[in-house]
Amino acid sequence: MKYLIALLFQLSVLSLLGQKKVNLQVFGSLLYEFNAIPSDSLEPYTGGFEIQEQDFFVTANLHERWDFLGEFIIRPDQSMSGFSAGIMRARMKYKINENHSFLFGRMHSAVNYWNDVYYHGRVLFPTVDRPLNFKYYLPMHFIGARIQGQGIGKYNFGYDLSLGNRSLTSDIDALAYVASFNIQPKNGVRWMLGYSNDQFVDLSAANMFHGPTVTYHNHDYDGEIKLNQLYFSFARFRKNFEFLNETVGVYSVSDSLGASTSFSNYTYAGYRIKDQWIPYAMIDIMSIGEKELYVRRVETLKFALGCRYEYSPLVNLRLQLENYSGLPWRPSSEGQKDKFEVKLQLSYAF
């Protein structure tokens, strides 16, 4: 709770100064989930309710050229208290001119559309969950510096160039480089290409600092890992039809096994009916190379059908039916158990 106390203190001080405009918005969600693994004789059926991340989103205009953005969350964990607090973003932004800005602090990496546009407020998500790659490779956060440009030229060209480290301290891993470029030829349409380069000097030490993805990292390898990731995103959210594709190729090199290639693809399509109802379908593929040592190996095909009902932009309800299975074209996934899930999620903001 110390982060929440610090947040409230910062808001109080800024408000008392009377010279700065401070905005606070709160995002949260509640989830009911039912799981079925028919082939598992020990625990074939499980289910229950869950309070998901509660996100405190703070912005402050400090000067005509300076502004602050902070994102602080409280989420469930396995501790005695049941919850933990964390700082997801705390960054300062300096506006160079109308189209270009310089940022520094803890930020979301702008390597793909989802991570650049959405944050922890699930009311904004098109589906219940993030793409599978968020649990494995995607560099969600980093601490460092970033220069960006937006709305340049006829096609609204944009760029992001970042330098920083993914861990919370400077002595855990080497600097990471992230670059992305995008165009928005029409309102609601965006093409994006992103690249990320990381070097982890000691993977066993770096693992502890990667938030929720730490569960899926390889804790048995303590050597050096070099990661190169290439992202392609296409988003179309115009009128009634919604579409998003996130494709990722990963090339990693370890001292032990050498080079490995991995691949993931997330595709979402939805159609808005009478403004409030959006039935949708989603397919998510995660294929990790046999020589990969950065994360645990998995060959997963996730398919989902769902419907989103938007009471307003600030509250919506989702029902999503999911199936997890092994990739049919990979022999290594033949023994993987099928899993079925039903999720009902209420998301809100105020």
Secondary structure, 3 states (H helix, E strand, C coil): CHHHHHHHHHHHHHHHHCCCEEEEEEEEEEEEEEEECCCCCCCCEEEEEEECCEEEEEEEECCCCEEEEEEEEEEECCCCCCEEEEEEEEEEEEECCCCEEEEEEEEECCCCHHHHHCCCCHHHCCCCCCCHHHHCCCCCEEEEEEEEEEEECCCCEEEEEEEEECCCCCCCCCCEEEEEEEECCCCCEEEEEEEEEEEECCHHHHHHHCHHHHHHECCCCCCCEEEEEEEEEEEEEECCEEEEEEEEEEEEEECCCEEEEEEEEEEEEEECECCCEEEEEEEEEEECCCCCCCECCCEEEEEEEEEEEEEECCEEEEEEEEEEEECCCCHHHCCCCCEEEEEEEEEEEC
